[in-house]
Amino acid sequence: MACTPISEEIRSFGPVSPSDRIDSIDVLRGIALLGVLAINLVMEFRVSIFEQFLPVGRAASPIDRAVETVLMMAVDMKAFALFSLLFGAGLAMQFERLSASPRRTLLLFRRLIVLLGLGLLHLSLIWNGDILTEYALAGLIVLPFLFGPRWLLAGGAVTFLGLYLAMQASPPAGLFPSFASIQRDVAEANHIYATGGFAEVLAFRLREIPLFVPLHLYVFPRTIGLFLLGAFTWRSGILRNSHQALLFSTAAGSVGLGAILILLDARGSFAGGRIGVLASPTGTILVALGYGAAIIAIANLAGGKRY
C-alpha cells in the first residue's frame, strides 16, 4: 500500500532514531538539566520564589552554606545559560533536518506555538516560575534568523547579548518590584498556600505573575542571544565534527576567564562602576560556554564514548 505524501513526510521528519542522535549533545543536555534541577531545588522550589531575595531568617549550617556557595558560584545561571545554548542549537538542527520539506517554516512555527501553549498552561495552573513560555517566545524571534547566513546568527547573538549586558549596567527605572512588595508577596504566599483551597491558590498565582514579568524581561535578551549563539555553533560544524583542540582551548580560556571575573566580583574587587556590574553576567556566559566545550570534547574522546 503506497504511503500518502503526508505520511511520508511524518515518517521522514519524525523523531530521530537512536543511531542518528549525537551522544555528546545528549550528554551535555542531561548535565545542563541536572544543573537546572540542582539550582531549582535550592533556590526556586519554594512557597514563594521571591523568598530567595529576602534576608535569611535563620543561620544555615556550615554544610548548607558550603553547598549553596558552590552552587551559586559554579552552577547558578550557568546551567540555564548552557540549556539556552542547547535550545538554540536544537532549533538549528531541526531547521536543517527539515530543509527538504516545503512545510519547514510551518512545522517549526507550530512546534513553538505548542510549546508556548504548554508554557502558558504550566504558568497559570502549575508553577508561575515557568520558563517554557519565555523559551517559546524567544524561539519565535530566533526562527527568522535561521533563514540567514552564519554571520547573521553571529551578529544577532552579539547584538542581543550586548543589549543584555547594557541592561545590567543601566537597568530600566522601575523595572523590579520593591522590597516591600516582595515581603508582602512572600507573606501572602505562605498564608494562602497553607490555608487556601485550589481556587484561592490559583487566583494568587495569577496575581503574582506581574512580579515575574520584570525578571523575564531582564534576561530575555540573553536568552535570545544564547539561542542565536547555539544556532551559530551548530551551523559552524563545531558540534558535529571533531575539533578537540579548539574545544579544549575554548573550555580552558572561557572557564578560566569567566571564573576570574565571578570570583573577583564576589570578593568585591571591582570598585563599583559598570565594570563591576558586568563582571558576573559576563563571567556566567563565559563559564557556560566553557562547560559546554569541555563536556562535548570529553564526550568525544575514546574514553568518554565508553561511558
C-alpha positions in Angstrom: 0.0 0.0 0.0 1.5 3.3 -1.0 2.0 6.0 1.6 0.4 9.3 1.2 2.7 12.4 0.9 1.7 13.4 4.4 2.5 10.1 6.0 5.8 10.0 4.1 6.6 13.5 5.5 5.8 12.4 9.0 8.0 9.3 8.7 10.9 11.3 7.2 10.7 14.2 9.7 9.6 12.3 12.8 11.6 11.6 15.9 15.3 11.0 15.3 16.3 7.3 15.6 18.7 6.5 18.5 21.5 5.6 16.0 21.3 9.1 14.4 21.5 11.0 17.7 24.7 12.9 18.7 25.6 11.3 22.0 27.8 14.2 23.2 25.0 16.7 22.8 22.6 14.4 24.7 25.2 14.1 27.5 25.6 17.9 27.6 21.8 18.4 27.7 21.5 15.9 30.6 24.2 17.6 32.6 22.6 21.0 31.9 19.2 19.8 33.1 20.9 18.3 36.2 22.4 21.7 37.0 19.0 23.4 36.5 17.3 20.9 38.8 20.0 21.4 41.5 19.5 25.2 41.4 15.8 24.9 41.4 15.8 22.6 44.4 18.0 25.0 46.4 16.7 28.4 45.3 13.5 28.2 43.3 11.2 25.5 44.6 9.8 27.4 47.5 6.3 28.5 48.6 7.3 31.9 47.1 10.1 32.1 44.6 10.8 35.6 45.8 11.8 34.4 49.3 15.3 34.0 48.0 15.6 37.8 47.7 14.9 38.3 51.4 17.4 38.1 54.2 17.9 34.5 55.6 15.8 34.2 58.8 17.9 31.5 60.4 21.6 30.6 60.4 22.4 27.9 57.9 24.7 25.0 58.8 28.3 25.1 57.5 27.5 22.3 55.1 24.4 24.1 53.8 26.4 27.3 53.3 29.2 25.4 51.5 26.8 23.6 49.2 24.9 26.8 48.4 28.2 28.7 47.8 29.4 26.1 45.3 26.1 26.0 43.5 25.8 29.8 43.3 29.4 30.2 42.1 29.7 27.3 39.8 26.2 26.3 38.7 23.6 29.1 39.2 22.7 30.8 35.9 25.4 28.8 34.1 23.2 25.8 33.8 20.3 28.0 32.5 22.7 29.7 30.0 24.0 26.3 28.8 20.5 25.0 28.3 19.6 28.1 26.3 22.6 27.5 24.1 21.4 23.9 23.5 17.9 25.0 22.8 19.2 27.3 20.0 21.4 24.5 18.7 18.3 22.2 18.7 16.3 24.7 16.7 19.1 24.9 14.1 19.3 21.1 13.9 15.5 20.9 13.3 15.7 23.7 10.7 18.5 21.8 8.9 16.8 18.4 9.1 13.6 19.8 7.7 15.4 21.5 4.8 13.7 19.2 2.2 10.2 19.9 3.5 8.2 22.7 1.9 6.4 23.0 5.2 9.5 23.6 7.2 8.5 27.0 8.5 5.0 25.9 9.4 6.3 22.8 11.2 8.8 24.8 13.3 6.3 27.6 14.0 3.7 25.0 15.1 6.2 23.3 17.5 7.0 26.7 19.1 3.3 27.6 19.4 2.6 24.2 21.0 5.5 24.9 23.4 4.0 28.3 24.1 0.6 26.8 24.9 2.2 24.3 27.3 4.2 27.0 28.9 1.1 29.2 29.5 -0.8 26.3 31.0 2.2 25.5 33.2 2.5 29.2 34.1 -1.2 29.5 35.0 -2.1 26.2 36.5 1.0 24.6 37.9 4.0 26.9 38.6 4.4 30.5 37.8 8.2 30.2 37.7 7.7 28.6 34.3 10.5 29.0 31.6 8.7 27.3 28.7 6.8 30.5 27.8 10.0 32.6 27.6 11.7 29.9 25.5 8.8 29.7 23.1 8.7 33.4 22.6 12.5 33.6 22.2 12.3 30.8 19.7 9.7 32.6 17.6 12.1 35.6 17.4 15.1 33.5 16.5 13.3 31.5 13.8 13.6 34.1 11.1 17.4 34.3 11.7 17.8 30.7 10.8 17.0 31.5 7.2 20.0 33.8 7.0 23.7 33.1 6.8 26.0 32.3 9.7 27.2 35.9 10.0 23.6 36.9 10.7 23.3 34.4 13.6 26.6 35.6 15.0 25.7 39.3 14.6 22.3 38.7 16.2 23.9 36.9 19.1 26.4 39.7 19.7 23.6 42.3 19.5 21.2 40.6 21.9 24.0 39.7 24.4 25.2 43.3 24.2 21.7 44.5 24.9 21.5 42.2 27.9 24.8 43.4 29.3 23.7 47.0 28.7 20.6 46.4 30.8 22.8 45.0 33.6 24.8 48.2 33.5 21.8 50.5 33.3 18.6 48.7 34.4 15.4 50.4 33.3 13.9 52.5 36.0 11.1 50.9 38.0 11.6 47.5 36.3 11.9 45.4 39.5 9.4 45.1 42.3 10.2 47.0 45.6 11.5 45.2 48.6 8.2 45.9 50.4 6.1 44.3 47.7 8.3 41.2 47.8 7.8 41.0 51.5 4.1 41.2 51.1 4.1 38.6 48.3 6.1 36.1 50.4 3.8 36.6 53.5 0.7 36.2 51.3 2.1 33.1 49.6 2.9 31.5 52.9 -0.6 32.2 54.2 -2.6 31.2 51.0 -0.6 28.0 50.2 -1.0 26.9 53.8 -4.7 27.6 54.3 -6.4 28.3 50.9 -8.2 26.0 48.5 -7.3 25.4 44.9 -9.3 28.4 43.7 -7.6 30.7 46.1 -4.1 29.3 45.3 -4.8 29.7 41.5 -6.1 33.3 41.9 -3.0 34.2 43.9 -0.7 32.5 41.4 -2.3 34.6 38.6 -2.0 37.8 40.7 1.7 37.0 41.2 2.6 36.8 37.5 3.2 40.6 37.1 6.0 40.2 39.7 7.7 37.6 37.4 7.4 39.6 34.2 10.3 42.0 35.0 12.6 39.1 35.9 12.0 37.5 32.5 12.3 40.9 30.7 15.7 41.4 32.4 17.1 38.1 31.0 15.1 37.8 27.8 17.8 39.4 25.5 20.3 37.0 27.0 18.0 34.1 26.1 17.6 35.2 22.5 21.4 35.9 22.2 22.3 32.4 23.6 19.7 30.8 21.3 21.4 32.5 18.3 24.9 31.6 19.6 23.8 28.0 19.9 22.4 28.0 16.4 25.6 29.6 15.1 27.7 26.9 16.9 25.7 24.2 15.2 25.8 25.8 11.8 29.6 26.2 12.1 30.0 22.5 12.5 31.8 22.5 15.8 29.3 20.3 17.5 29.2 17.6 14.9 32.8 17.4 13.8 35.9 16.6 15.8 37.5 19.8 16.8 39.1 18.6 20.1 41.9 21.1 20.2 39.5 24.0 19.6 37.0 22.7 22.2 39.6 22.1 24.9 41.2 25.5 24.3 37.8 27.2 24.3 36.9 25.4 27.6 40.1 26.4 29.3 40.0 30.0 28.2 36.3 30.6 28.8 36.1 28.8 32.2 39.3 30.4 33.4 38.4 34.0 32.4 34.8 33.6 33.5 35.8 32.2 36.9 38.2 35.0 37.5 35.5 37.6 36.7 33.0 35.9 39.0 35.5 35.4 41.9 36.7 39.0 41.7 33.2 40.2 41.7 32.3 38.0 44.7 35.2 39.4 46.6 34.2 43.0 45.8 37.4 43.6 43.9 35.7 45.9 41.5 35.1 49.4 42.9 31.6 49.6 41.6 31.0 51.2 38.2 30.0 49.4 35.0 32.9 47.0 35.0 31.9 45.6 38.4 28.2 45.3 37.3 29.2 43.5 34.1 31.7 41.1 35.7 29.4 38.5 37.0 26.9 38.3 34.0 29.9 38.2 31.5 31.6 35.6 33.6 28.5 33.5 33.7 28.2 33.4 29.9 31.9 32.6 29.5 31.7 29.8 32.1 28.6 28.3 30.4 30.4 28.3 27.1 33.5 26.7 28.7 31.4 24.0 30.4 29.7 23.2 27.0 33.0 23.0 25.1 34.6 20.8 27.8 31.8 18.3 28.1 31.5 18.0 24.3 35.2 17.5 24.0 35.4 14.9 26.8 32.3 13.0 25.4 34.0 12.8 22.0 37.2 11.2 23.5 37.5 7.4 23.2 37.3 7.1 27.0 34.3 9.4 27.1 32.4 7.4 24.5 32.7 4.3 26.6 30.7 5.9 29.4 
